[in-house]
Amino acid sequence: MTNETVTHTILKANGELLEWLEDTVVREIPLTVHYNREEIATLLCSPSQIEELTLGFLFNEGFIRVPEDVYEIRQDPANFMIWVEGRPCVLQKELMSKRYVSACCGKSRASFCFANDALMVKPITSNYRISLQEAYNYAKFLQSYLPLFAKTGGVHSGGIGCQGKVLMTSYDIGRHNVFDKLSGEAFRKGLNLENHVVFFSGRVASEILLKVAKMKAPILIARGAPTDMALSQAAALNITVLGFARDQRVNIYTCPERIVCNSI
């Protein structure tokens, strides 16, 4: 596997003091994804969980739906290439890059999304609930998890939990890639996420919310802030969004009925 970090000589300033020293920075690679011998995309990513990233990306773009759709995966790590052979896809490739404005899920407020997204996401019906303390615990895990962030400060991180247990984690230089890696691992394991929590170190924009919707997870906990469009989509898709989750504090933005608090 490609090294996850590289060393650079830098000039560090501390007040008026300047010092030359060696600094560790995260590695970024261009991963080119092929599906059925056709080049689909080049993903700029961290060199970890490459197969999970690829499967999650293909799943979220609608190329594959169930594990049986994937016949074979081959990698060329030296040249950052990966090939997936699978069930022929009826998706129109040109829709991958087309965006349009529509009323999301029949609601009156317009939302900006990929054309394929409207075909792939539906309102979440899960009645799964968690305690407020469980939400705090996932936020605390994000603070203590990931030595690579502590070492470099250059990656996002995330995970999937259920009943207070962390089931899987991922990290990447790209926030979208974090969700694709989680989605790919869940896809590979055939895991139904309707009664699970997704937690994330960054902010929640609309494209992140749509990743969660495609995973069919009912609850998203983030250390960062959400955008208004993300919250509009979350309300339409019945997804509980928690933001600014740090220490023993959190903002509950949408669908608060999934969060149980003894004081209420």
C-alpha positions as CSV (number, residue, x, y, z in Angstrom):
1,M,0.0,0.0,0.0
2,T,1.2,3.5,-0.8
3,N,2.5,5.4,2.3
4,E,-0.3,7.5,3.8
5,T,2.1,10.4,4.6
6,V,5.2,12.1,3.2
7,T,7.8,14.4,4.8
8,H,8.4,17.9,3.7
9,T,11.1,20.4,4.9
10,I,9.3,23.6,6.0
11,L,10.1,26.9,7.6
12,K,8.1,27.2,10.8
13,A,7.4,30.5,12.4
14,N,6.7,30.9,16.1
15,G,6.4,34.6,16.9
16,E,9.6,36.1,15.5
17,L,11.5,32.8,15.7
18,L,12.0,31.0,12.4
19,E,13.1,27.4,12.3
20,W,13.7,24.8,9.5
21,L,12.3,21.4,10.3
22,E,10.7,18.2,8.9
23,D,6.9,18.1,8.8
24,T,4.5,15.3,8.0
25,V,1.7,15.8,5.5
26,V,-1.0,13.5,4.2
27,R,-0.6,11.7,0.8
28,E,-3.0,12.4,-2.0
29,I,-3.4,10.1,-5.0
30,P,-5.5,10.1,-8.2
31,L,-7.5,6.9,-8.3
32,T,-8.9,6.1,-11.8
33,V,-12.1,3.9,-11.6
34,H,-13.2,1.7,-14.5
35,Y,-16.5,-0.1,-14.7
36,N,-16.9,-2.8,-17.3
37,R,-13.7,-1.6,-19.1
38,E,-15.0,2.0,-19.3
39,E,-13.3,4.8,-17.4
40,I,-15.8,6.4,-15.1
41,A,-14.0,8.9,-12.9
42,T,-10.7,9.8,-11.3
43,L,-11.1,10.3,-7.5
44,L,-8.6,12.3,-5.6
45,C,-8.2,10.5,-2.3
46,S,-6.1,9.0,0.5
47,P,-4.4,5.7,-0.3
48,S,-6.5,3.6,2.1
49,Q,-9.7,1.5,1.8
50,I,-9.4,1.7,-2.0
51,E,-11.9,-1.1,-2.8
52,E,-14.4,0.2,-0.3
53,L,-14.1,3.7,-1.8
54,T,-14.6,2.4,-5.3
55,L,-17.6,0.2,-4.4
56,G,-19.2,3.1,-2.4
57,F,-18.7,5.5,-5.3
58,L,-20.2,3.1,-7.8
59,F,-23.1,2.4,-5.4
60,N,-23.8,6.1,-4.7
61,E,-23.7,6.8,-8.5
62,G,-26.2,4.0,-9.2
63,F,-23.9,1.6,-11.1
64,I,-24.3,-1.2,-8.6
65,R,-27.2,-1.9,-6.2
66,V,-26.5,-5.2,-4.4
67,P,-23.2,-7.1,-3.8
68,E,-24.2,-9.7,-6.5
69,D,-23.8,-6.9,-9.1
70,V,-20.0,-7.0,-8.6
71,Y,-18.2,-9.9,-10.4
72,E,-14.5,-8.9,-10.0
73,I,-12.3,-6.2,-8.7
74,R,-8.7,-5.7,-9.9
75,Q,-6.1,-3.1,-8.8
76,D,-2.9,-1.6,-10.2
77,P,-1.6,0.1,-7.0
78,A,1.5,1.4,-8.7
79,N,-0.5,3.4,-11.2
80,F,-3.5,4.1,-9.0
81,M,-6.0,2.2,-11.3
82,I,-8.9,0.0,-10.3
83,W,-11.2,-2.1,-12.5
84,V,-14.6,-3.4,-11.5
85,E,-16.5,-6.0,-13.6
86,G,-20.1,-6.2,-12.9
87,R,-23.7,-6.4,-14.0
88,P,-24.3,-4.1,-17.0
89,C,-25.7,-0.7,-15.9
90,V,-28.8,0.8,-17.4
91,L,-27.9,4.2,-15.9
92,Q,-27.3,6.9,-18.5
93,K,-23.7,7.9,-17.9
94,E,-24.3,11.4,-19.0
95,L,-26.6,12.0,-16.1
96,M,-23.7,11.7,-13.7
97,S,-22.6,15.3,-14.3
98,K,-26.0,16.9,-15.0
99,R,-27.5,19.0,-12.2
100,Y,-30.9,20.5,-12.0
101,V,-33.2,22.3,-9.6
102,S,-36.2,20.5,-8.5
103,A,-38.7,20.3,-5.6
104,C,-37.1,17.6,-3.5
105,C,-39.4,14.7,-2.6
106,G,-42.5,16.7,-3.6
107,K,-41.8,19.5,-1.1
108,S,-42.3,23.0,-2.2
109,R,-38.8,24.2,-1.5
110,A,-36.4,23.7,-4.3
111,S,-33.1,21.9,-3.8
112,F,-30.0,21.6,-6.0
113,C,-28.8,18.0,-6.7
114,F,-27.6,15.6,-9.3
115,A,-30.2,14.3,-11.7
116,N,-29.6,10.8,-10.6
117,D,-30.1,11.6,-6.9
118,A,-33.8,12.3,-7.4
119,L,-34.1,8.8,-8.8
120,M,-32.2,7.1,-6.0
121,V,-33.3,8.7,-2.7
122,K,-36.5,8.3,-0.8
123,P,-37.7,9.6,2.6
124,I,-36.4,7.4,5.4
125,T,-39.1,5.4,7.2
126,S,-36.9,4.1,10.1
127,N,-38.2,4.7,13.6
128,Y,-34.7,4.0,15.1
129,R,-34.0,6.2,18.2
130,I,-30.9,6.8,20.2
131,S,-30.2,8.5,23.5
132,L,-28.7,12.0,23.8
133,Q,-25.7,10.4,25.6
134,E,-25.1,8.0,22.8
135,A,-24.9,10.9,20.4
136,Y,-22.4,12.6,22.8
137,N,-20.4,9.3,22.8
138,Y,-20.1,9.2,19.0
139,A,-18.9,12.8,19.0
140,K,-16.3,12.0,21.7
141,F,-15.1,9.1,19.6
142,L,-14.5,11.4,16.7
143,Q,-12.3,13.6,19.0
144,S,-10.1,10.7,20.1
145,Y,-10.1,8.6,16.9
146,L,-7.6,8.8,14.1
147,P,-3.9,9.3,14.9
148,L,-3.4,10.4,11.3
149,F,-5.4,13.5,11.9
150,A,-3.5,14.2,15.1
151,K,-0.2,13.8,13.2
152,T,-1.1,15.8,10.1
153,G,-4.4,17.7,10.6
154,G,-5.2,16.8,6.9
155,V,-8.0,14.3,6.8
156,H,-11.7,14.0,7.5
157,S,-13.0,11.0,9.5
158,G,-16.3,9.2,10.0
159,G,-18.0,6.1,11.1
160,I,-21.1,4.0,11.5
161,G,-22.5,3.0,14.8
162,C,-25.4,1.0,16.2
163,Q,-26.7,0.7,19.8
164,G,-23.7,2.6,21.1
165,K,-21.1,0.5,19.3
166,V,-18.8,1.7,16.5
167,L,-19.0,-0.8,13.7
168,M,-16.8,0.7,11.1
169,T,-14.7,3.8,10.5
170,S,-13.0,5.6,7.6
171,Y,-10.8,8.6,6.9
172,D,-9.8,10.5,3.8
173,I,-8.5,13.9,2.5
174,G,-11.9,14.2,0.8
175,R,-15.1,14.4,2.9
176,H,-17.1,12.8,0.1
177,N,-14.7,9.9,0.1
178,V,-15.3,9.3,3.8
179,F,-18.9,8.5,3.0
180,D,-18.1,6.5,-0.1
181,K,-15.7,4.3,2.0
182,L,-18.3,3.7,4.7
183,S,-21.0,3.0,2.1
184,G,-18.6,0.6,0.2
185,E,-17.8,-1.3,3.4
186,A,-21.5,-1.6,4.3
187,F,-22.3,-2.6,0.7
188,R,-19.6,-5.3,0.8
189,K,-20.9,-6.7,4.1
190,G,-24.5,-6.5,2.9
191,L,-25.3,-4.3,5.9
192,N,-28.7,-2.6,6.1
193,L,-28.2,0.8,7.7
194,E,-31.8,1.6,8.4
195,N,-31.2,1.3,12.2
196,H,-27.7,2.8,12.3
197,V,-26.0,6.2,13.0
198,V,-23.5,7.9,10.7
199,F,-21.1,10.3,12.4
200,F,-18.7,12.6,10.7
201,S,-15.9,15.1,11.6
202,G,-16.8,17.9,9.1
203,R,-19.7,20.1,8.1
204,V,-22.9,18.9,6.4
205,A,-23.5,20.3,2.9
206,S,-26.3,19.1,0.6
207,E,-24.1,16.6,-1.2
208,I,-23.1,15.0,2.1
209,L,-26.7,14.8,3.2
210,L,-27.6,13.0,-0.1
211,K,-24.8,10.5,0.6
212,V,-26.4,9.7,3.9
213,A,-29.8,9.4,2.2
214,K,-28.4,6.9,-0.3
215,M,-27.0,4.9,2.6
216,K,-30.6,4.9,4.1
217,A,-29.2,5.9,7.5
218,P,-31.8,7.8,9.6
219,I,-29.4,9.8,11.8
220,L,-26.3,11.9,11.0
221,I,-24.1,13.4,13.7
222,A,-21.5,15.9,12.6
223,R,-18.9,18.0,14.4
224,G,-19.4,20.8,11.9
225,A,-22.3,23.0,10.8
226,P,-25.0,22.1,8.3
227,T,-26.1,24.3,5.4
228,D,-29.7,25.5,4.9
229,M,-30.0,23.3,1.8
230,A,-28.8,20.3,3.6
231,L,-31.4,20.9,6.3
232,S,-34.1,21.4,3.7
233,Q,-33.3,18.0,2.2
234,A,-33.0,16.4,5.6
235,A,-36.5,17.5,6.5
236,A,-37.9,16.3,3.2
237,L,-36.1,13.0,3.5
238,N,-36.9,12.5,7.2
239,I,-33.2,12.3,8.3
240,T,-32.2,13.5,11.8
241,V,-29.3,15.9,11.6
242,L,-27.2,16.8,14.6
243,G,-24.4,19.4,14.2
244,F,-21.7,21.1,16.3
245,A,-21.5,17.8,18.3
246,R,-18.6,18.4,20.7
247,D,-18.1,17.4,24.3
248,Q,-21.6,17.4,25.9
249,R,-23.2,19.8,23.5
250,V,-25.0,19.3,20.2
251,N,-27.6,21.1,18.0
252,I,-30.5,19.0,16.8
253,Y,-31.7,20.5,13.6
254,T,-34.2,18.1,12.0
255,C,-36.5,15.2,13.1
256,P,-35.7,15.5,16.8
257,E,-38.1,12.6,17.7
258,R,-35.2,10.1,17.1
259,I,-33.2,11.6,20.0
260,V,-34.3,10.5,23.5
261,C,-33.5,12.8,26.4
262,N,-34.5,12.0,29.9
263,S,-35.0,15.6,30.8
264,I,-37.7,16.1,28.2
